[in-house]
Amino acid sequence: MVKNMKKNVKIITLIVCCALILCVGCCACNEAVIPGTESDRLKSPVDFNGNGVDDYGDFLVGARLDAQNRPTYDDRYWEGGYPPDDIGVCTDVIWSAFRHAGYSLRLMVDKDISENKGAYGSYVDIPDSNIDFRRVVNLNIFFKRHALSLTLDPAETEEWQAGDIVVFSSLKNRASHIGIISDKRNADGVAYVIHNGDQEEREEDYLYREKIVGHYRFDASLVDEAFLIPWEGED
């Protein structure tokens, strides 16, 4: 009987070990990161800065450079508009991405506010070029007016492409956070987000963590050329 008990204990131990191995394997699989490839990436019809890389590719690289720089989160107001390179917030990822593609998002937003202030409602009382382009609510309005609006459902994985802009809300549907869609995906095909919320990983599996209120694709071929303002090294 003792031998049978020992045998049963060994069998139970073996079963438990196998179950643990399977569990760890499944967890590792679910957390797997699938890197993007250039051939799979959706290409923009526009290469605004003429560097041989389409706009969506430049948005991706520009956002990733900001993430790699890891600026300290600091939302103070800056005279001149642009914070130092080692300081930033979520909106700074966006204008940095556009700068890498050759656009001055700051001047583009300024122009839209100047010519269509009513579209920004109470969010812009007195226009201020130093801060308007660094406010999530303003960027959400700008992209809603000048970019393609796409699905808000992360489960529609193929609709989320590298270089897209995503806007989140944690304030009763008011836009409060923003990022750029990565070319990386999780094991379920859900796209990663490049953003700055003062988190450790600046490129991460984030789409399901907050309510999504905006998903945009900036196709410059569909935008009034008057709003396509080039970056000229303004400080």
C-alpha positions as CSV (number, residue, x, y, z in Angstrom):
1,M,0.0,0.0,0.0
2,V,2.9,2.4,0.9
3,K,4.4,1.6,-2.5
4,N,1.1,2.5,-4.2
5,M,0.9,5.7,-2.3
6,K,4.4,6.7,-3.3
7,K,3.6,5.8,-6.9
8,N,0.5,7.9,-6.8
9,V,2.4,10.9,-5.3
10,K,5.0,10.6,-8.2
11,I,2.2,10.6,-10.8
12,I,0.4,13.5,-9.2
13,T,3.7,15.5,-9.0
14,L,4.4,14.7,-12.7
15,I,0.9,15.9,-13.7
16,V,1.3,19.1,-11.7
17,C,4.7,19.8,-13.2
18,C,3.4,19.2,-16.7
19,A,0.5,21.6,-16.0
20,L,2.8,24.3,-14.8
21,I,5.0,23.9,-17.9
22,L,2.0,24.2,-20.1
23,C,0.7,27.2,-18.2
24,V,4.1,29.1,-18.4
25,G,4.3,28.2,-22.1
26,C,0.8,29.7,-22.7
27,C,1.6,32.8,-20.8
28,A,4.8,33.3,-22.7
29,C,3.0,32.8,-26.0
30,N,0.3,35.4,-25.1
31,E,3.1,37.9,-24.2
32,A,5.0,37.3,-27.4
33,V,5.9,40.4,-29.4
34,I,5.6,40.0,-33.1
35,P,7.9,42.6,-34.8
36,G,6.8,44.4,-37.9
37,T,8.5,44.1,-41.3
38,E,8.9,46.7,-43.9
39,S,7.1,44.6,-46.5
40,D,4.1,44.2,-44.3
41,R,3.8,47.9,-43.4
42,L,1.1,50.0,-45.0
43,K,2.8,52.7,-47.1
44,S,1.6,56.3,-47.4
45,P,1.2,57.6,-51.0
46,V,3.2,60.7,-49.8
47,D,6.9,61.2,-48.9
48,F,6.5,64.8,-47.8
49,N,10.2,65.4,-46.9
50,G,11.5,63.5,-49.9
51,N,13.8,61.3,-47.9
52,G,12.8,58.1,-49.6
53,V,10.6,56.9,-46.8
54,D,6.8,57.4,-46.9
55,D,5.1,59.5,-44.3
56,Y,3.7,56.5,-42.3
57,G,7.2,55.1,-42.0
58,D,8.6,58.5,-40.9
59,F,5.9,58.9,-38.3
60,L,6.8,55.4,-36.9
61,V,10.5,56.2,-36.8
62,G,10.0,59.7,-35.4
63,A,7.8,58.4,-32.6
64,R,10.2,55.5,-31.8
65,L,13.1,57.9,-31.6
66,D,11.2,59.9,-29.0
67,A,10.5,56.7,-27.1
68,Q,14.1,55.7,-27.2
69,N,15.1,59.2,-26.0
70,R,12.9,58.6,-22.9
71,P,12.1,62.2,-22.1
72,T,11.1,62.8,-18.5
73,Y,7.3,63.4,-18.2
74,D,6.7,67.1,-17.4
75,D,3.6,69.0,-18.6
76,R,4.7,72.5,-17.8
77,Y,4.2,75.4,-20.2
78,W,7.3,76.4,-22.3
79,E,7.9,79.8,-23.8
80,G,8.7,79.1,-27.5
81,G,6.4,76.1,-27.4
82,Y,8.9,73.2,-27.6
83,P,10.2,71.6,-24.4
84,P,13.9,70.6,-24.0
85,D,14.9,67.3,-25.6
86,D,14.9,65.5,-22.2
87,I,11.4,66.7,-21.3
88,G,8.1,65.7,-22.8
89,V,4.5,64.5,-22.6
90,C,2.3,62.3,-24.9
91,T,1.6,65.1,-27.4
92,D,5.3,65.6,-27.9
93,V,5.5,62.1,-29.4
94,I,3.1,63.3,-32.1
95,W,4.7,66.5,-33.2
96,S,8.1,64.7,-33.1
97,A,6.7,62.0,-35.3
98,F,5.4,64.6,-37.8
99,R,8.7,66.6,-37.6
100,H,10.5,63.4,-38.7
101,A,8.3,63.3,-41.8
102,G,9.0,67.0,-42.5
103,Y,5.8,68.6,-41.1
104,S,5.4,71.4,-38.6
105,L,2.4,70.1,-36.7
106,R,2.5,73.2,-34.5
107,L,2.1,75.6,-37.4
108,M,-0.6,73.3,-39.0
109,V,-2.6,73.4,-35.8
110,D,-2.1,77.1,-35.4
111,K,-3.4,77.7,-38.9
112,D,-6.5,75.5,-38.4
113,I,-7.3,77.3,-35.1
114,S,-6.8,80.7,-36.7
115,E,-9.1,80.0,-39.6
116,N,-11.6,77.7,-37.9
117,K,-11.6,78.6,-34.2
118,G,-15.2,77.7,-33.8
119,A,-14.3,74.0,-34.5
120,Y,-12.3,74.0,-31.3
121,G,-15.1,75.4,-29.1
122,S,-14.3,76.1,-25.5
123,Y,-10.9,74.3,-25.7
124,V,-9.3,77.3,-27.3
125,D,-10.3,80.6,-25.6
126,I,-7.3,82.7,-26.7
127,P,-5.1,81.0,-29.3
128,D,-1.6,80.3,-27.9
129,S,1.0,78.9,-30.3
130,N,3.2,77.8,-27.4
131,I,0.7,75.3,-26.1
132,D,-2.2,74.7,-28.5
133,F,-0.4,72.0,-30.4
134,R,0.6,70.2,-27.2
135,R,-3.0,69.7,-26.0
136,V,-4.6,66.3,-26.7
137,V,-8.1,67.8,-27.2
138,N,-6.8,70.1,-29.8
139,L,-4.9,67.4,-31.7
140,N,-8.0,65.2,-31.6
141,I,-10.1,67.9,-33.2
142,F,-7.3,68.7,-35.8
143,F,-7.0,65.0,-36.8
144,K,-10.8,64.6,-36.9
145,R,-10.9,67.4,-39.4
146,H,-7.8,66.6,-41.5
147,A,-7.2,62.9,-41.3
148,L,-9.1,59.7,-42.0
149,S,-11.2,58.5,-39.1
150,L,-10.9,54.7,-38.6
151,T,-12.2,52.0,-36.3
152,L,-12.1,52.3,-32.6
153,D,-12.2,48.6,-32.1
154,P,-8.7,47.1,-31.4
155,A,-10.1,43.6,-32.3
156,E,-10.2,44.8,-35.9
157,T,-6.4,44.2,-36.0
158,E,-5.8,44.8,-39.7
159,E,-7.3,48.3,-39.4
160,W,-4.6,49.4,-37.1
161,Q,-1.4,50.2,-39.0
162,A,2.0,51.6,-38.1
163,G,2.0,55.4,-38.1
164,D,-1.7,55.8,-37.2
165,I,-2.7,58.1,-34.4
166,V,-4.7,56.8,-31.5
167,V,-6.5,59.0,-28.9
168,F,-7.7,57.7,-25.5
169,S,-10.0,59.1,-22.9
170,S,-10.1,58.6,-19.1
171,L,-12.2,61.8,-18.6
172,K,-15.8,61.1,-19.7
173,N,-15.1,60.9,-23.4
174,R,-12.8,63.9,-23.4
175,A,-9.6,63.2,-25.2
176,S,-6.8,62.9,-22.6
177,H,-4.0,60.8,-24.0
178,I,-2.5,60.2,-27.5
179,G,0.0,57.9,-29.2
180,I,1.3,56.5,-32.4
181,I,0.6,52.9,-33.5
182,S,3.6,50.7,-33.7
183,D,4.5,48.0,-36.3
184,K,4.9,45.6,-33.4
185,R,1.9,43.4,-32.3
186,N,1.1,40.9,-29.6
187,A,0.4,37.2,-30.2
188,D,-3.2,38.0,-31.0
189,G,-2.2,40.6,-33.7
190,V,-3.2,43.6,-31.6
191,A,-0.9,46.6,-32.4
192,Y,1.4,48.1,-29.8
193,V,1.3,51.9,-29.0
194,I,4.3,54.3,-28.8
195,H,3.4,56.9,-26.2
196,N,4.6,58.8,-23.2
197,G,2.4,58.5,-20.1
198,D,5.5,58.4,-17.8
199,Q,5.5,54.6,-18.0
200,E,8.6,52.4,-18.1
201,E,8.0,50.9,-21.5
202,R,7.3,53.6,-24.1
203,E,6.3,51.1,-26.8
204,E,3.8,48.6,-25.4
205,D,0.6,46.6,-25.6
206,Y,-1.8,49.3,-24.6
207,L,-4.9,49.5,-26.9
208,Y,-7.1,47.7,-24.4
209,R,-6.0,49.7,-21.3
210,E,-8.0,52.9,-21.9
211,K,-11.1,53.9,-23.8
212,I,-10.3,54.8,-27.4
213,V,-12.1,57.9,-28.7
214,G,-10.1,58.5,-31.9
215,H,-8.1,56.6,-34.5
216,Y,-6.7,58.5,-37.4
217,R,-4.5,58.1,-40.5
218,F,-2.9,61.2,-41.8
219,D,-2.9,60.8,-45.6
220,A,-1.5,64.1,-46.9
221,S,-2.7,63.3,-50.4
222,L,-6.2,64.0,-49.1
223,V,-5.4,67.2,-47.2
224,D,-5.7,70.8,-48.4
225,E,-2.1,71.7,-49.4
226,A,-2.5,75.0,-47.5
227,F,-2.4,73.0,-44.2
228,L,0.7,71.0,-45.2
229,I,3.3,73.2,-43.6
230,P,6.9,72.1,-43.7
231,W,9.2,71.9,-40.7
232,E,11.9,74.6,-41.0
233,G,13.8,74.1,-37.8
234,E,11.6,76.5,-35.7
235,D,12.5,76.7,-32.1
